[in-house]
């Protein structure tokens, strides 16, 4: 793959453009932000999944800020939603296929309906796995079977972090898919069950604030608790230098 990475806190963060990715190869794409970094430092299995990513996207203003402060590099935030849109546009142009693994059947049906209008040339498949803290061997086998029966060009996995990244890491070799993406909340964004802040807030780096305002009960830990922890990590690393 003709891509460049920048090491941030030891993680190989993608700093190229999405159109520089060669989609002929099989690889797992994950994202890293301030929340996932803090959690991964406390969860070795999650950290291994992120470190083993073929592509690790900088999905968060915290990671962008860390690159600037610690490395003197200006990088662009690439959210899971950006990756999702890029891949769907490419699949639509090439009459490709995608499979959505995760979320409820209702959410998947909404995705299917919207996809048929937005990207009519994309062949769609999906499966809603059981909603439980941990999957059984039978659950995992059934998910892999569903994906492999469809053989998608792109597999989108939406089970929330760190569950989705761990699942992809554990099952990547078994999956018959070219590109495997852990994109979490994008399922709800695209289905319309959760509204993503508009591009104005994204461009000025305040998408996180609007998400916190819209979903305070779900997001307060991510931004108000783990945010300061991440800033502290940047400060400590800068002082060491």
N, C-alpha and C positions, 0 to 999 in steps of 0.2 A: 504494500500500500504506500502511495506517495503522500504521506502525511507527516506533520511535525508535532512534537509534544513538548511541553514545558513541565519540569518537575516542580510541583508545589506541595510542600510538606511530604515529599517522597512519592506523591502520586503522579503518574504520567498523564497530564492533562492535555487534551487535544487542542491545538492552536491553529489548525489549518481551516480551510473552508469546507463546507459539506460537499461541494461539487468536486473536491479533490479526492473523495473516497472512491475506491474502485469496488463497485458493488458486485463484482464477479466472484469475490472471495467470501468464504463463510467466516463470520465473526460476530462477537457479542458487543453491543454498544450499550454502555451505561452512562449515567450522569453523576456528577458530584457537585454538591453545594455545601454551605456551612453546616446544615443539619446532618447530612449524610457523613460528612467528615468527622464530626464530633461523635456520632454514633459508632462509626467504623473504628475509631480509636479505642472504643470500649468493647467492641464485638469482633474478635479475630476472624470469625467466619465471614462476616460482612466485609471486613477489610480485604481478605483474600479475594473475595468476589470482585471488588472494585479494582484491586491491583492487577487482577488477571484479565480485565477488560481488554478487548482488542482496540476499542476506542472509548475514551472516558471524556465526556463532554463537560465543559465548564457551565453548569446550569445554576447560576446564582451570582448576584453582585458581590457576595463575599469572596468568591473564588477570583473574580475579576480584580477586586481590590487587593487580594493577597498577591496576585501576579505583579501588580503595579508596585506595591510597597516592598515586597521581598525580592523581586527579580528585575524591577525596572522595566517590565514588559507590559504593553497595552494589548490586552486580548479582548475578544468579543464574547459576550455571554451567548451560549447556544442552548436554548431550552429544549425539553423533550417535545414540546409542541412544534418547535422549529424543525426538528428532525422528522417528526411525523408528517408535517406538510411537505417537506422536501422529498421524502420517500414516496408519498402518495402521488405527487406530481410526476415523479420519474416512472412509477409503475403505470400511471395512466397513459403516459406517452409510449410506453413499451408493451401495453396490454399484459401487465404483470398481475401477480396475485399477492394477497396479504391475508393473514390470519390473526384474529384478536383472541388472546387467551387471558381471561380474567373478567372481573365485573359481573353484574347480574345479567340475566337473560333480557330484562327490560332495557338496560343500558346498551347491550349489544345490538338489540333490534333498532334502537335509535341511531346507533352508529351505522348500521347497514342501510337504513333509509336515507340518511344524509349522504353517505358515501355514494350511493347510486346516482344522486343528483350532482354531487361535486366532481366525482371521478368515475364516470360511467364505464370506462374501459378496464377498471380494476376488478378482478375476480375476488370475491369476499368469502371468508370462512370464519367461524368463531366457535368458542366453547366456553361455557361458564362453569368453572370448577366449584367444588363444594366450598362454602364459606366456613372456614375453621382455622384455628391458630396454626396447626401443623397438618400437612398432608400425609396420608398413609402411603405405603408402597403401592397399593392398588390405585389410589388417587393419582399418583405420579405416572404410573403406567398408562392409565386411561388418558391423561393429558397428552403424554407423548404420542400415544396411538392416534388420537384425534388430529394432532398437528401433522404427523407423518402420513396419514391417509390423505391429507390435503396437499402436502408438499408445497408450502408457500414460498414465494421469493422472499417475503419479509414476514417475520413473526413479531407481532407487538404483544408484549407481556405487561399486564396491568394488575398487579396484586399489592401495591404500595411497597415502599422501601421499609426495611431491608429484605422483606420476604421475596420479592420478585428477583432481585439480584442474586440472592442465594440459590433460588430455584434454577435460574438460568445457568449459573456456574456449575451446579450439580448435574444438570441434564443436557448441557450443550452438545456433548458428543453423541447423544442419542437422538437429537432432533434433526429431522430432514428439512432444514430451512437454510437459506443462504445468509440472511441477515436477521439477527435476533436482538430486539430492542426492549429494554426495560423502561417504560415511559409513564407508569403510575397514573397520576391525576389526568393525563391527557385523554384517557378514555372518557372521563366525565366532562372535560372541557369540550371535546368534539361532539359528544352526545347531547350536550346542552343541559345536563343535569347539574353542573356547576359552571358558573360564569367565570371565564378568565378575564382579568383586567385588560382594557383596551390598549392598543399600541402606544398611546401617549404615555401611560404609566410605565410600560415596559421600557420605552426608550429613555426615560429619565431615571431609570433604576429604582422605581418605587412600586413595582409589581407586588413585591412582598407586603408592602403596607396595605394595599387594597385587599389582598387575600386575607391578611390579618383582620382587617375591618369587616370583611364579609363573613369570615368564618372564625371568630375569635376563640370559640371553645376548642376547635380542632388545631388551630395554628399558633396559639399563644406560646406553647412550649418551643415550637420550632424557631420562632423569631425573638421572643422576649427572654427565653431561658438560654437556648443554645447559641443565639446570636452574640450575646456578650462573651460567652465562652470562646467562640471562634475569634472574636476581636482580640481577646486576651492571648490566644495562641499566636496571632500575627505579631502582637507587641512583644511577646517573649522571644519569638524567633528573630525579630528585628534587633532586639537588644543584644542577643547572642552574636549577631553579626558585627 
